Amino acid sequence: MSEHNQPLVSPTAQAIDDASLQRHFGGGHDLLPLWIAEPYLEVAPPVIEALQDRAASGWYGYETRPEALGDAFWTWMDRRHGWSRQGLRTLVSPSVGTSIGTLIEVATEPGDGVIIQPPVFTDFKPLVTASERNAVRNPLALGKDGYGFDLGGLEQQAMDPSTTALILCNPQNPVGRVWTEEELTELAGICARHDVFVIADEIHADLTLAPHRFTPFATVAATADVKWAALHGPIKTFGLAGVCDTLVVTDHGDLTDRFESVSSRLHLTRNNVFGLAAAQAAYLEGADWVDAVLALTATNVAMLQEGLPAPLRLIDLEGTYLAWLDLRGLGLEVPELATWLSESARLALSPGHWFGREGAGFARMTIAAPTDQIEEAVARLHTAVDGLA
Ligand SMILES: Cc1ncc(COP(=O)(O)O)c(C=O)c1O
């Protein structure tokens, strides 16, 4: 039981896609899967109840009520982050990937450059290149105090007139940085000076670990005079990627019109009746569950900090439930490290190079999971490190 008295358990029928586990990691090693960016936990009880009630209604016809999703979202944002909807437009989109693809289409031209800052979520680059734009890489800087923006590199790239957008990840998956107001203000200033549109992927916004606090890009954009749109939704916070829609927030009227025109052309706004029920229950009744997940994540962070065998270490985790493990001390090349993780440690983790070449030597582990699973992962890492001696 967590301190909030919420039972956080592994789902009885864990929603692990065995075929995809097999495809990525091979089989036969009794792998412990901690690689997908979602809680390895049963979802919040109010959400389960709402879905059961909705299923019991026996009626699943058209239910297009985007405003109901927006209202629940803003109630949550106001309560959790003190962020109000005033002056902002809220659009519904089936997924964050759909939103990024659509924003690239409406805010940039074919051949333009779109900046990404690896190591970063795997979908960003293919979303850019599939739209016939160029992915312009401005890797994060890794210093002794952890990861930061390379603002000098950003300025250089942003001043190229063909560079017209940047995809920001706040908090950043992977690496777990929760960007501060100062850092975001500097980034927004550069993008404002060079007229670079900021697509702020804030899907992990709720998953910040104390004392860190999420700063919505909207709040810094208000003073920087930069064009932006932010991507939100309940999917990562509540583990509802298989059922819920997501949201786009912006203050840009013209962009809103263009986004809506694509959504309407492709009929992208038809809510799923279960998604609506789940999102409302999550945002209006799921706060205790999220607090419990954050407390569990903090416990698991402490376990990794204390328990990882040398030379492995945890990069300081400020937000997300995605631990970024520094395995460079093992001295293994990319393929050997991936094989060592799956065959020697018997862990299905996301190898760091999936997130860009700067991630080589790292691995991402989902730690919104029962503590005994993280304990087991640590024990397997000990055995595998001993095996290298
Ligand atoms: C930062 C980030 N953005 C987007 C997504 C995926 O969102 P969707 O499945 O809605 O495209 C993920 C999933 O892990 C993510 O971590």
The ligand as a Gaussian input file, in Angstrom:
#p B3LYP/6-31G(d) Opt

LIG

0 1
 C        7.362000      12.599000     -25.040000
 C        6.367000      11.691000     -25.688000
 N        5.563000      12.162000     -26.642000
 C        4.649000      11.382000     -27.249000
 C        4.505000      10.061000     -26.906000
 C        3.532000       9.185000     -27.633000
 O        2.298000       9.748000     -27.704000
 P        1.216000       9.139000     -28.736000
 O        1.229000       7.665000     -28.540000
 O       -0.055000       9.786000     -28.317000
 O        1.653000       9.543000     -30.096000
 C        5.338000       9.512000     -25.926000
 C        5.245000       8.087000     -25.593000
 O        6.087000       7.526000     -24.955000
 C        6.273000      10.352000     -25.304000
 O        7.086000       9.889000     -24.330000

